[in-house]
Amino acid sequence: MTRIFIWLVSLFPFLIFAQTISPATDEETLKEIYTTALVKNQGYKWLEELTEMGPRLTGSENATKAVYHFQKIADSLGFKTFLQPVTVPQWVRGEAEEANYKTTEGKIVLNPCALGGSIATPKNGLTAPLFEITSFEQLDTVTTELEGKIAFYNIPMNPAFINTFFAYSSSAKQRYVGALEASKKGAVGVVIRSLSATINDFPHTGSMTYKGADVKIPAMAISTLDAEQLSTNLNADPSLEFFMKMNCEGKDSVTSYNLVAEIKGSEKPEEVIVLGGHIDSWDLGTGAHDDGAGCVHSLEAIWLLKQMDLLPKRTVRVVFFMNEEFGLNGAKVYAKESKKENINHVIAIESDAGGFSPRGISVVAPDSLVARVREFRSLFEPYGLHQFTETGSGADISQLYSKDLVMLGLRPDNHRYFDIHHSAADVIESVSPRELETGSATLAAFIYLLDKYDVVAK
């Protein structure tokens, strides 16, 4: 009897929660949220405005203009807005990069891009033999083979991973520390295979580091298509020489801003729900998926709840974080200021995985609260959401982590994301309005349910 009593007591919170859910009412509310998003199409209109402003590289004029533009929009929607100054690095790509090599059939001209943060080559470029690296384990065994050569990292994303984010993270080391590690072995430059899940002609940029390097060497990416061809030609002629030319440079840090837009809660204003994405983007495209989609997802989610008179009992904050791509400076400033002001965040949500169809949500929270979030799964299945995982939430909101915080990350379909990620293909034309809108509606629906049923740490 005692054991049975203890078991029933342990189930009590879940029984109470199950009894208070109103499935019919919630189904109707979610249907109205999704319908409103798909009919009004407001998020896609905002994304058009954002991408028309051009790329938003951290530290650029466009990035700051985008913040000011959306501050005006948030003001017009009834938010209380303010800007948080953020010191960010400034890196400029310069003139178009060049890369080529000669074979017995003639000169092969490639379409490269500098990696973010790279130094330039000498003014007239750099020519040197290549040494191909197909794994980091191989690099560990290199002694003098790289001296005076350009390291060619040709490590594909593993196609066996169903979740392409896992494939990306497992191969991203070549981009981030490739130049650092190759310089220790005497290399004079680096060329990496773009981090893309398919064979295509788009070079993909991204951040890299020299931290800990005695010598800095230039680093560029080439497309997966060019990498395949280069590998074949290099195997046929190991003496092949590669030419690379880049004019990029780092400049002094500048001040940019996080945009914070807030609506006070009606019953529990001291408890804060924060959601957002990052406003900065890479400069090859216009950051439609990464992370324009996440920004408009967040703003539109609250706009939808406001339109339907469903604003949360708690205070809600939308944050457009600055500088996710170059070091999370904006997220760190937001976390620091929040701690200083003793902001009580109870729920944090991030969208930074593109604007494709939502497939689920990832949850970081105490086990009891994860279980409560999963109680909502049946409500979302009609909209294609079925993945309720515990695989992280998001880089920006991770700076707020505490054991009592409910953290969620929107998880859209990821199969096509790395076809366009950090490349010139990341433009508005690659975003489906319907897919984008269902992402906004999903965030709105989760906020509505989490707030209504008090899925927060007590």
Number of C-alpha atoms within 10 A of each C-alpha: 6 7 8 9 9 11 11 12 12 11 10 12 12 16 12 10 14 14 8 10 15 9 13 9 10 16 15 11 17 21 18 16 24 20 15 18 27 20 10 12 18 21 28 27 12 20 23 16 15 28 19 13 14 19 24 28 27 28 26 20 12 17 23 21 15 21 24 15 13 22 21 12 15 20 14 10 15 13 21 15 19 14 16 17 16 22 17 22 20 18 21 18 22 12 10 13 20 18 22 17 20 14 13 7 6 8 10 14 13 20 16 27 28 29 25 26 23 25 21 24 21 12 9 11 15 18 20 19 20 27 23 22 19 14 14 15 9 10 19 10 9 13 10 10 15 23 18 18 23 30 30 28 27 23 23 24 23 14 12 9 12 11 12 21 16 14 20 19 11 15 21 20 13 27 27 19 17 24 30 24 19 27 26 15 19 19 26 24 26 26 30 29 25 37 31 26 22 18 15 15 17 25 31 29 26 22 18 21 18 19 9 10 15 10 13 21 21 26 31 31 27 27 26 25 17 23 26 15 12 23 17 11 16 19 11 11 12 13 12 17 18 21 18 27 25 27 21 23 16 15 11 9 14 14 15 24 25 24 27 22 23 21 21 19 17 11 11 12 16 15 19 23 27 23 29 27 31 29 33 29 27 25 21 22 22 27 32 30 28 29 28 31 31 29 30 30 35 27 28 25 26 29 23 25 19 16 11 13 9 18 22 25 19 23 21 25 24 27 28 32 28 37 29 21 21 24 15 18 21 29 26 21 20 24 19 14 13 14 13 9 9 10 13 15 25 22 24 26 27 28 33 25 24 31 34 25 21 27 20 23 27 21 24 24 24 16 11 12 19 20 14 19 22 15 15 17 16 13 18 19 13 11 18 12 20 17 17 20 17 16 12 15 25 22 19 30 26 18 16 18 15 14 10 16 20 25 30 29 26 26 25 24 19 19 14 14 22 23 20 26 27 28 26 17 20 29 22 22 10 14 18 13 21 16 18 27 30 26 32 34 30 25 26 27 26 19 25 23 18 18 18 14 14 15 19 18 14 6
